[in-house]
Amino acid sequence: MIAVAHPLFGREEEAAVLQVLASGQVAQGEGVATFERRFADLCQVEEAIAVTSGTTALHLALLAHDIGQGDEVITTPFSFAASANVILLVGATPVFVDIEADTYTLDPNLVEAAITPRTRAILPVHLYGHPCDMERLEAIAQAHGLVLIEDACQAHAAAINGRAVGSFGTGAFSFYATKNMTTGEGGMITTNDPAIAERLRLLRNHGQTTRYHHMALGYNQRMNELQAALGLVQLQKLKQLTEQRIANAAYLTEHLGGSVQTPVTRPGYRHVYHQYTIRVPGDRDEWVKRLGERGIGTAVHYPLPIHRQPCYQDVPWQFRVAGQHENLPVAETAAQQVLSLPVHPGLSQQDLAMIVEEVRRLCA
């Protein structure tokens, strides 16, 4: 089976982890601090704060900006549910705005109309590794005095005109096993605001400034040295891994274009292809079944928009849909048609050729 995702670990990661184990220093320490500094450099920001997951990164980012009860946060309905769940977890209200049909990211043309006196933040998601239109969203946020929180969990090293995602606002990254770089689990928050960075460091570590002196209510959401060791090695490999993803995607697009709707990359944008997602012109379940039978793994990201999830249907008063008749047609159509094909750096040329052959066979 050609897996749709595959973490790539080698002897370098093994040696780094063994070195930490031999040191006996496995809790958060200098390795985490080094990882933070180097990740901040990648994202062209002053501060990076390592945490336990991408969800944690989003959650703490909202808390650090004092977003909570009575506030609204504009976001996308087409993402992993954590992108919106964290808004509910801080007591605020998610406001869902429809997406662009080609990039699957938040449509800036619809955002401004969704702003109310209660709006405190915009939370766009750089879905599949393609950046949102951050230049326009940044301008909207500045014009209305709103916080901008970037869900960059799928977009390590993505950029717009050379400017890294995670530098337009407060950025949140994930290092889950299937991400473009991984520490198994883990996350990172990026910011240029030293006050926000200080607040984040308090929140991730029980609100402590020094040991046993708690200045705020906080959490135990620290990254450990084993994860940081993996992260430092993966960060060194990220350029090569990303270039291979982009090359794999280019091959697929060259050979599948005209057969199915393939991903776009806006001019000036760096798409890092966390996923290579097509639209299926037919019965998607049948495509999944037949590709699986031919040894090609696939995934659906995502089969149900967040506002249609069962847990959201149970509490309809806790979110708002900024669409006509509570309908978000672009997101809902995409949810019925998208299918992710393998694009990860572990693919061989034979794998890529087989993917193309089998997809084109289904289109015939």
C-alpha positions as CSV (number, residue, x, y, z in Angstrom):
1,M,0.0,0.0,0.0
2,I,1.3,3.5,-0.9
3,A,0.5,5.3,2.3
4,V,-1.2,8.7,2.1
5,A,1.1,10.0,4.8
6,H,4.4,8.7,6.1
7,P,6.6,10.2,8.8
8,L,10.3,10.0,7.8
9,F,12.7,9.3,10.7
10,G,16.3,8.3,10.2
11,R,19.5,7.6,12.1
12,E,19.9,11.3,12.9
13,E,16.6,11.4,14.8
14,E,17.5,8.1,16.6
15,A,20.9,9.5,17.7
16,A,19.3,12.7,18.9
17,V,16.8,10.9,21.1
18,L,19.3,8.5,22.5
19,Q,21.5,11.5,23.4
20,V,18.7,13.0,25.4
21,L,18.0,9.7,27.1
22,A,21.6,9.4,28.0
23,S,21.7,12.9,29.5
24,G,18.9,12.1,31.9
25,Q,17.4,15.6,31.2
26,V,14.1,14.8,29.5
27,A,11.8,17.6,30.8
28,Q,11.7,21.0,29.1
29,G,15.2,22.4,29.0
30,E,17.8,23.8,26.7
31,G,16.9,21.6,23.8
32,V,13.4,23.1,23.7
33,A,14.8,26.6,23.9
34,T,17.1,25.9,21.0
35,F,14.2,24.5,19.0
36,E,12.1,27.6,19.7
37,R,14.9,29.9,18.6
38,R,15.4,28.1,15.3
39,F,11.7,27.8,14.6
40,A,11.3,31.5,15.2
41,D,14.0,32.1,12.6
42,L,12.2,29.9,10.1
43,C,9.0,31.9,10.6
44,Q,10.8,35.3,10.6
45,V,9.5,36.2,14.1
46,E,11.0,37.3,17.4
47,E,9.4,34.6,19.6
48,A,8.4,31.0,19.4
49,I,6.9,29.1,22.3
50,A,6.8,25.2,22.2
51,V,3.8,23.4,23.5
52,T,2.2,19.9,23.4
53,S,0.2,20.1,20.2
54,G,-1.2,22.3,17.5
55,T,-4.6,22.4,19.3
56,T,-2.8,23.6,22.4
57,A,-1.1,26.2,20.4
58,L,-4.4,27.6,19.1
59,H,-6.0,27.3,22.5
60,L,-3.3,29.2,24.3
61,A,-3.0,31.8,21.6
62,L,-6.7,32.7,22.1
63,L,-6.2,32.8,25.9
64,A,-3.1,35.0,25.6
65,H,-5.1,37.5,23.7
66,D,-7.8,37.5,26.4
67,I,-10.5,36.2,24.0
68,G,-13.3,34.6,25.9
69,Q,-17.0,34.8,27.0
70,G,-19.0,37.2,24.8
71,D,-16.4,37.4,22.0
72,E,-16.8,36.3,18.4
73,V,-14.0,34.8,16.3
74,I,-14.4,34.5,12.5
75,T,-13.1,31.3,11.1
76,T,-13.5,28.6,8.4
77,P,-16.0,25.7,8.5
78,F,-13.6,23.6,6.4
79,S,-10.8,22.4,8.5
80,F,-10.1,19.9,11.3
81,A,-12.6,20.5,14.0
82,A,-9.9,21.7,16.5
83,S,-9.6,25.0,14.6
84,A,-13.1,25.9,15.8
85,N,-13.3,23.8,19.0
86,V,-10.7,25.9,20.7
87,I,-12.9,29.0,20.2
88,L,-15.7,27.2,22.1
89,L,-13.2,26.0,24.7
90,V,-12.3,29.6,25.7
91,G,-16.0,30.5,25.9
92,A,-16.1,32.5,22.7
93,T,-18.4,32.1,19.6
94,P,-17.1,30.7,16.3
95,V,-18.5,32.6,13.3
96,F,-18.2,30.5,10.2
97,V,-17.5,32.2,6.9
98,D,-17.3,30.3,3.5
99,I,-14.1,29.4,1.7
100,E,-12.6,30.1,-1.7
101,A,-13.4,27.3,-4.2
102,D,-9.8,26.9,-5.5
103,T,-7.6,27.3,-2.4
104,Y,-10.2,25.9,0.2
105,T,-9.1,28.8,2.5
106,L,-11.2,31.5,4.2
107,D,-12.7,33.9,1.6
108,P,-11.6,37.4,2.5
109,N,-14.4,38.9,0.4
110,L,-16.9,37.5,3.0
111,V,-15.0,38.2,6.2
112,E,-15.7,42.0,6.6
113,A,-19.5,41.5,6.3
114,A,-19.3,39.0,9.2
115,I,-17.7,41.5,11.6
116,T,-20.0,42.7,14.5
117,P,-19.3,44.7,17.6
118,R,-18.5,41.4,19.4
119,T,-15.9,40.3,16.9
120,R,-12.4,40.1,18.5
121,A,-10.4,38.0,16.2
122,I,-10.0,36.3,12.8
123,L,-8.7,32.8,12.7
124,P,-7.8,31.6,9.2
125,V,-6.5,28.2,8.4
126,H,-3.6,27.6,5.9
127,L,-5.3,24.5,4.6
128,Y,-3.4,21.7,2.9
129,G,-0.3,23.9,3.0
130,H,-1.5,26.8,0.8
131,P,-1.5,30.1,2.6
132,C,-4.7,32.1,3.1
133,D,-4.9,35.6,1.6
134,M,-3.1,37.0,4.6
135,E,-2.3,40.4,3.1
136,R,-6.0,41.1,2.8
137,L,-6.9,39.5,6.1
138,E,-4.2,41.4,7.8
139,A,-5.5,44.7,6.4
140,I,-9.1,43.8,7.5
141,A,-7.8,42.9,11.0
142,Q,-5.9,46.2,11.3
143,A,-8.8,48.3,10.0
144,H,-11.1,46.9,12.7
145,G,-8.7,46.4,15.5
146,L,-9.0,42.6,15.5
147,V,-6.5,40.0,16.6
148,L,-5.2,37.8,13.8
149,I,-4.4,34.1,14.8
150,E,-3.0,31.9,12.0
151,D,-3.8,28.2,12.1
152,A,-0.6,27.2,10.3
153,C,-0.7,23.6,11.6
154,Q,-0.4,22.3,8.0
155,A,1.8,25.0,6.6
156,H,5.4,24.8,7.9
157,A,7.6,27.0,5.7
158,A,4.7,28.2,3.5
159,A,5.0,31.9,2.5
160,I,3.5,34.8,0.6
161,N,5.9,36.9,-1.4
162,G,8.8,35.6,0.8
163,R,7.0,36.4,4.0
164,A,6.5,33.3,6.2
165,V,3.1,32.2,7.5
166,G,3.0,32.6,11.2
167,S,4.5,36.1,10.9
168,F,1.3,37.9,9.9
169,G,-0.3,37.4,13.4
170,T,0.0,35.0,16.2
171,G,0.8,31.6,14.5
172,A,0.0,28.1,15.6
173,F,1.9,25.1,14.3
174,S,1.5,21.3,14.8
175,F,4.2,18.6,14.8
176,Y,1.8,15.7,14.7
177,A,3.0,12.5,13.1
178,T,1.6,13.2,9.6
179,K,2.7,16.9,9.4
180,N,5.5,18.1,7.1
181,M,7.8,18.0,10.1
182,T,7.0,16.0,13.2
183,T,7.9,15.4,16.8
184,G,5.3,12.7,17.2
185,E,3.1,15.2,19.0
186,G,3.9,18.8,19.7
187,G,3.1,22.4,18.7
188,M,4.6,25.9,18.4
189,I,3.2,29.4,18.8
190,T,4.9,32.3,16.9
191,T,4.6,36.0,17.7
192,N,6.5,39.3,17.5
193,D,4.8,40.6,20.6
194,P,6.9,40.1,23.7
195,A,4.0,40.5,26.1
196,I,2.0,37.8,24.3
197,A,5.1,35.5,24.4
198,E,5.5,36.1,28.1
199,R,1.8,35.3,28.7
200,L,2.1,32.1,26.6
201,R,5.0,30.9,28.6
202,L,3.1,31.4,31.8
203,L,0.0,29.6,30.5
204,R,1.9,26.5,29.3
205,N,3.7,26.1,32.7
206,H,1.1,26.3,35.4
207,G,1.3,30.1,35.5
208,Q,4.7,30.0,37.1
209,T,7.3,32.8,36.8
210,T,9.7,30.8,39.1
211,R,9.2,27.4,40.5
212,Y,6.2,27.3,42.9
213,H,5.4,30.9,42.3
214,H,2.1,31.0,40.3
215,M,1.2,34.3,38.9
216,A,-1.7,33.1,36.8
217,L,-3.9,30.0,36.3
218,G,-2.1,27.9,33.8
219,Y,-1.7,24.4,32.3
220,N,0.8,21.7,32.0
221,Q,1.4,22.0,28.2
222,R,5.2,22.0,27.9
223,M,7.2,20.3,25.2
224,N,9.8,17.8,26.4
225,E,13.4,17.4,25.4
226,L,12.7,14.2,23.5
227,Q,10.3,16.0,21.2
228,A,12.6,18.9,20.8
229,A,15.5,16.6,19.8
230,L,13.3,15.2,17.0
231,G,12.1,18.7,16.1
232,L,15.7,20.0,15.7
233,V,16.6,17.2,13.3
234,Q,13.4,17.5,11.4
235,L,13.9,21.3,11.1
236,Q,17.3,20.7,9.5
237,K,15.6,18.4,7.0
238,L,12.6,20.6,6.4
239,K,13.9,22.4,3.3
240,Q,14.8,19.2,1.5
241,L,11.5,17.5,2.6
242,T,9.4,20.4,1.4
243,E,11.2,20.7,-1.9
244,Q,10.4,17.0,-2.5
245,R,6.8,17.5,-1.6
246,I,6.6,20.4,-4.1
247,A,8.3,18.3,-6.8
248,N,5.9,15.4,-6.2
249,A,3.0,17.7,-6.4
250,A,4.3,19.2,-9.6
251,Y,4.6,15.7,-11.2
252,L,1.0,14.8,-10.1
253,T,-0.4,18.1,-11.5
254,E,1.5,17.8,-14.8
255,H,0.1,14.3,-15.4
256,L,-3.4,14.7,-13.9
257,G,-4.2,18.1,-15.1
258,G,-7.3,17.9,-17.4
259,S,-8.4,14.7,-15.8
260,V,-9.4,16.0,-12.4
261,Q,-9.4,19.4,-10.6
262,T,-5.8,19.6,-9.2
263,P,-4.5,22.0,-6.5
264,V,-3.7,25.6,-7.3
265,T,-0.9,27.8,-6.2
266,R,-1.5,31.5,-6.2
267,P,1.2,33.7,-7.8
268,G,3.7,34.7,-5.2
269,Y,2.5,32.0,-2.8
270,R,4.6,29.0,-1.6
271,H,2.3,26.0,-1.3
272,V,4.1,23.3,0.8
273,Y,1.6,20.5,0.1
274,H,0.8,19.0,3.4
275,Q,-1.9,17.4,1.3
276,Y,-2.4,17.0,-2.4
277,T,-6.1,17.3,-2.7
278,I,-8.2,16.8,-5.9
279,R,-11.9,17.0,-6.5
280,V,-13.5,13.7,-7.5
281,P,-15.8,13.9,-10.5
282,G,-18.1,11.1,-9.4
283,D,-18.7,8.8,-6.5
284,R,-15.9,9.5,-4.1
285,D,-16.5,6.4,-2.0
286,E,-16.0,4.3,-5.1
287,W,-12.8,6.1,-5.8
288,V,-11.5,5.4,-2.3
289,K,-12.5,1.8,-2.6
290,R,-11.0,1.2,-6.0
291,L,-7.7,3.1,-5.3
292,G,-7.4,1.1,-2.1
293,E,-7.8,-2.1,-4.0
294,R,-5.0,-1.0,-6.3
295,G,-2.7,-0.3,-3.3
296,I,-3.0,3.5,-3.2
297,G,-4.0,5.1,0.2
298,T,-6.2,8.1,0.2
299,A,-7.9,10.3,2.8
300,V,-10.8,12.7,2.9
301,H,-9.9,16.1,4.4
302,Y,-12.7,16.8,5.4
303,P,-16.0,14.9,4.8
304,L,-18.2,17.1,7.0
305,P,-17.9,20.9,7.6
306,I,-17.4,21.8,11.2
307,H,-20.8,23.6,11.6
308,R,-22.4,20.3,10.4
309,Q,-20.6,18.1,13.0
310,P,-23.0,16.4,15.4
311,C,-21.6,18.1,18.5
312,Y,-22.3,21.5,16.9
313,Q,-25.8,20.5,15.9
314,D,-26.4,19.8,19.6
315,V,-25.5,23.4,20.6
316,P,-26.6,25.6,17.7
317,W,-26.8,28.7,19.9
318,Q,-23.0,28.5,20.6
319,F,-21.9,29.3,17.0
320,R,-23.0,31.5,14.1
321,V,-23.0,30.8,10.4
322,A,-22.3,34.0,8.3
323,G,-24.0,32.8,5.2
324,Q,-27.3,33.2,3.5
325,H,-29.9,30.9,5.2
326,E,-27.1,29.4,7.4
327,N,-25.7,27.8,4.3
328,L,-22.0,27.8,3.3
329,P,-22.2,26.3,-0.2
330,V,-18.6,26.3,-1.2
331,A,-17.4,24.5,1.9
332,E,-20.3,22.0,1.8
333,T,-19.7,21.2,-1.9
334,A,-16.0,20.7,-1.3
335,A,-16.7,18.4,1.6
336,Q,-18.5,16.1,-0.8
337,Q,-15.8,16.1,-3.5
338,V,-12.3,16.4,-2.1
339,L,-9.9,13.5,-1.9
340,S,-6.2,13.6,-0.8
341,L,-3.7,11.5,-2.7
342,P,-0.2,10.6,-1.5
343,V,2.4,13.4,-1.9
344,H,4.8,12.9,1.0
345,P,8.6,12.8,0.4
346,G,8.9,9.1,0.9
347,L,7.2,8.4,-2.5
348,S,9.3,6.8,-5.3
349,Q,9.0,7.7,-8.9
350,Q,7.3,4.4,-9.4
351,D,4.8,5.3,-6.7
352,L,4.0,8.6,-8.4
353,A,3.6,6.9,-11.8
354,M,1.3,4.3,-10.3
355,I,-0.9,7.0,-8.6
356,V,-1.2,8.9,-11.9
357,E,-2.0,5.7,-13.8
358,E,-4.8,4.6,-11.4
359,V,-6.4,8.0,-11.1
360,R,-6.5,8.5,-14.9
361,R,-7.9,5.0,-15.2
362,L,-10.8,6.1,-12.9
363,C,-11.4,9.2,-15.1
364,A,-11.6,7.2,-18.3
